[in-house]
Amino acid sequence: MIPNDPSGFPAIGDISLKCQDLRKAKTRGELGERIAAIVLQHSPVEIQQMKRNFDDKIQEITPEYRERLTKKITEHLLGTYQRIRLAQQQGIFRTMLEPVSARQVKYWEMVQEQCQDDYRRDAPAFRFLKYLLAGFCMLVLNEPGHPVGTPFPGGDSVQTTEGVYYCPVRDKANDVDAALCPFCPALQTPEIGYLKPPTNPNEHKKQEFIEHCHRFHNFNG
């Protein structure tokens, strides 16, 4: 568990130190071991709580889409936790000698900043855990931050073809400060008409579009 300060809030300084340590990893295996050391301090019960928090945030979307999205996010949260646990138990990280991606340093800098921004506002300990799981997928496994099959409004989803991952919102990276997109190995799905912002949008419409992507597809804990 991430320790609490005397006021009862997670110690943001502890998260900052962990991010600094994660930035020092040189290989994918070393990064995997460092992520595992933090993630496995948590229990599956806490992962379930993250899922419930996410469920509470998406009650306003249509039931059919909510069911599909919840299924994939549950798969990501619990599935990634178990993959980390098994890799640690089986010593797989010691065989992963490839250097980490150059983008990994900026990723942990972004994580540190986002968790600081959430301090006393939105459970930074859970949000940090969410970023750890996503970082493991993207930086250690070289997989998308959203699992294959993650649905988006309009019927599009994250897909894979011949080992290449495609995401329908990959090019929306600049619209959301905390997006995983800049660090994700997925490519933009080609020739897609999904979720394009309106032409010459007013500020309200533009912000509504950005908040939709951020709220429903960053699955903050």
FENRAUR-V504737 format. One line per field, one symbol per residue. ss: DSSP state (~ for helix, > for strand, _ for the rest). A space follows every 10 residues. Layout:
ss: ???
//
This chain:
ss: ___>_____> _~~~~~~~~~ ~~~___>~~~ ~~~~~~~~~_ ___~~~~~~~ ~~~~~~~___ __~~~~~~~~ ~~~~~~~~~~ ~~~~~~~~~~ _~~~~___>_ ___~~~~~~~ ~~~~~~~___ ___~~~~~~~ ~~~~~~~~~~ __________ >_____>_>> >__>>>>__~ ~~~~~_____ ~~~___>>__ __________ __~~~~~~~~ ~~~~~~~___ _
//
